[in-house]
Amino acid sequence: MKKTLLLLVITLVFSCKSEPKDNGKLNIVTTTSMITDLVKNIGGDVINIQGLMGSGVDPHLYKASEGDVSKLVNADIIFYNGLHLEGKLVEVFEKMGSSTKTPIALAGQLDKKNLIGSNYFVSNFDPHVWFDIAYFKQFAKKVAQVLSEQDPDNSETYKLNEIVYLKKLDKLQEDVKGVVEALPAEKRILVTAHDAFNYFGEAYKFKVVGLQGLSTATEAGVKDVQKLAAFIIENKVKAIFVESSVPRRTIEALQEAVKSKGHDVSIGGTLFSDALGNEGTPEGTYVGMFRYNVKTIVSALN
């Protein structure tokens, strides 16, 4: 299947021309739902956009279908996270990058000196950078820049949308800081299904521990569960959290391991990590997702 898909990419990239733009608008393809929401905010009504990954979709495990490849080939611009978050799409992007169409990794512009290291990814960096709002602002600026370069006739629209969206992100930063400050420092221990929240932890002084490490591609073993259960008991952690894009059973197994040792820990709620919530809900936007996560974390731990 893998070889077949790569062959399809090569064939489409080098033998097909992009389909005409609908109504003269740029055709944009995005990967994760966070990036889709971002590009919608910057592009507004003057672009056509298709997101490959919807609510609850795990980008670590996502495999491109033939339909996805067609969308990618016929896009004017492709925005993706990078840092090997979309691991199984990397080869597709590499094949496309050898043509005149170069997918844009938004995390590629970030200063590597400030990123969190990781041995789980080929990039050697934790790719969950959107949990630092400051980095997501850089994403927004890059998207506005690229759209303006590719579509100068609408550059003023992109610039205005960028200004409006950055103000929303400024307000989000301010509000999140206020909510987190209500939680005592000793209670800021965040235990989740996998280590998606390290940038959040660094920004808001949380100790973050994930049952599966940085990637969901590997299953947590019995030793991992027992070790984390001991950590929860030792640090008197009040609540642990499920993630929307990771099977609930991993955290339930951890909860049972704690109970088997004569202690209690509650499941504090479901956090959105690698994907947003359902479209049309507050959690279906980046800003709404972030607010929901912070409120859920602080309420459960306080």
N, C-alpha and C positions, 0 to 999 in steps of 0.2 A: 504493500500500500504506500509506504514511504517513497520508494523509488518511482512508483507510478505518479504520485503527486508531484514530485520534483520534475519529472519528465513533462508533466502537464504545464507546470510553471514555465519551463524553458520554451516549450512549444508556443504557449500563449504570448509570452513576453517578446519573443523574437519574430513571430509570424503574424501577430494580430495588431491592428491599430486600435487605439482607444475609441470607444463609442463617442458620438458627439455629445457635448454638454447639453443637458436639458435646460431650455430657455436661457442659454448662455451662462448658466451658473457653473461654478467649479464643482466637480464631483469629488467628494472627500470620503475616504474610508478610515475608520478608527478601529482600534482593538478593544481595549477595556471600556467599561461603562463610565469610568471616571473621565477618561479622555474624551469620550463621546459627548458627555455633558459639557465639558470645557469648550470644545470646538463649537458646539451649538451656541453657547453664550457669546463667543467671539464672532462667529460667522453669521448668526441670526438667520434672516430670511433670504440672504443673498447667496447661500450655498446649498448644495444638495449633500446630505450626509448619511452614510450607512455605517452603523456600528456592528462589528462582528460578534461581540460578546454581550449578552444581556444580563439581567439580574440573576445573581446566584451562580454565575459561570466562573469556574476556577481557571484563570489564565495560565497557571503553571501546567495544567494538563490539557489545555485546549488544542484540538487538532483541526487544521483547516480542511474544509470540504472542497470539492471541485467548484461549488457555487461561490465559496469565499475567494478562491483563486481568481475566478472571473471578475469578481468585484474589485479585487486588488489590481488586476491588470487594467481594468477600465477606469481606474481612479486617476484624477489629476494630481492629488496629493494623498499620501498615506501617513497618518500620525500613529505612532505606537510608543509604549513606555520605554522599552529598551532595558539594558542591564540584565538581559536574559529572563525577564519576567515571563514573556511569551515564548517560553523555551522551545516548543514544538513548531513555532512559526519562524524561528530564526533562519533556518535553511531556505525557506520560501523568500524571506526578505533579502537574503544574501544573493539569491539567484536574480531577483528583480533589481537589486542594486547594481548588478553588472550591466544593466541596460541603461537607457536614458532616464528611466524612472527610478528615483532613489527614495525609499521610505525614510521618514524622519523620526529618529529616536529622540523623544523629548528629553529624556534623562541624559542624553549624550552631551548636552551643553553644561551640565552641572559640574562644579569643581570637584574632581575625584578626591582631593585632599580632605573634603568635608563629609564624604560618604562613609557609611558604616561597612566595614569589611565583612566578607562572608566566604566560607569555603564551599558552600552549597551550590554556588553559581559560577559558570564559566567566566563571568565578568569579574568575579571576586568581590562583588559589592552586593549589599542588600538592595533589592530593586523597589521596595515598598516606599519610595520617596514621597508619594503624595500625602503621607501622614505628617509631613512637615509642611504647613501651609506656605511657608516662605519659598519652598521649592515649587509648590504648585503655582505660585505667582510667576515664577520664572517660566514654567510651562506656558502660562497664559500669554506672556510677552512674546515667547517664541512663536506660538500659533499665530498671533496677530501679525508678527513680522513676515512669516511665510505666506500667509494669505494675502497680505498687502503686496508682496513681491510678485506673486502669481496672478493677482487680480487688481492691478493699480486703479482701475476705474472705481472700485469699491473700497479703496484704502481708507477713506475718511470714515466710512461705516465701521470698518474693523477697528480703527483707532478709538472711536467713540465707545464701541462695545467693550473694548479692552479697559478703558478708563472706568466704565460703570462696573465691570466685573471685578476689577482690582479693588474698588471701594468695598464691594461685598466681602471680598476676602480679608480686607483690613478689619472690617467690622467683626467677621468671624473670629479672627485672631484675638481681638480685644475681648469678645464675649467668652471664648473658650478659656482664656487666661483667668477671667473672673470666676468662672464655674470651678475650675481646677483648684484655685486658691482656697476654696471652701473645704477641700479634702486635706487633712493633716499629712505631713510628709511621710510619717511612718506607715500610713495606710496606702501609700501609692505603690502597690504591687499588683501588676496586671498579669494574670495567668489566662492564656487563651489557647485555642486549638493548635495554632502554629504562629511562629514568630513574625507576624506581619506588622507589629506596632513598635518596632525599635525606634523609628524616627519620631513617632509620637512620644515615646518614653524619654527620648533625649531632649525634646523640645519642652516637655512639661514635668520633667524630673520624676518619671515613673521607672521602677524596676520592672522590666518586661521579660516574661518567661513563656515560651511556647512549647507545647507538648511535642509537636512534630518538627521543630526547628524552623528554618526559613522557608522551606519548600514543602508543599503538600504532596510532592511526588514520592516521598518516602513515608511509610507507615511507622507510627510510634510502637515500640516494643514494650514488653512487660517490664523490663528494667527501667525504661524511660518513665513509665507510669508510676512505678514504685518510688523512684527517685524524686519525681515531682510531688508525689503525695507527701513524702517526708518533708520536703521544702515547705509545702502549704501548712503542715502542722507546726513546724518549727517557727514559721513566721506569722502564725495565727491569721492566715489569709481568710477573709470572711466570704468571698465569692470568686468564682471562676466563670469564664465566659465561652459560650458557643460562638462559632462564626458562620455566617450565612452561606459561605461557599465551601465549607468543610463539613463532612458528616458529623452529626451530633454525637454519635456513639463514642467518639474519642474522648470527649469531655465527660460524658456519662461514666465511662470506664474509670476515669480519674476520680470522679466524685465517689464512686463505689470503693475505690482503693483507699481513699481517706476515711470513709465510714468503717471499713474493715479494721482500721487501726483505732477505732473508738472515738473518732472525731467527726465533726460535721463541717461541711462546706456547701454553700448553696450555689446554684447556677444563676448568676446575676442577670442573665439575659443573652440575647443574640446580638453580636456586633457585626457590622458590615466591614469586611476587610478588603478582599480582592475584587469585590463587585459592589455596585450600588444596590438599593432596594428597587422595588417595582416602579416602572415608569408611571408617572402621574401621582406618586406619593411624595411627601417631603424627603424621605430617605432615597428617593430616586434621583436626587441631585447631590452633587459633591458637598455643597454647603449644608443641606439638610441632613445628609449622612453623617457629617462630622459633628453637627450639633447633637444628633440622636446618640451617637456613640459616646460622646463625652458625658451627656446627661445620664446614660445607662451605667457607665463605669462609676461615676461619682456617687450616684444614688445607691448602687449595690455595695460599694466599699465603705461608705461613710457611716 
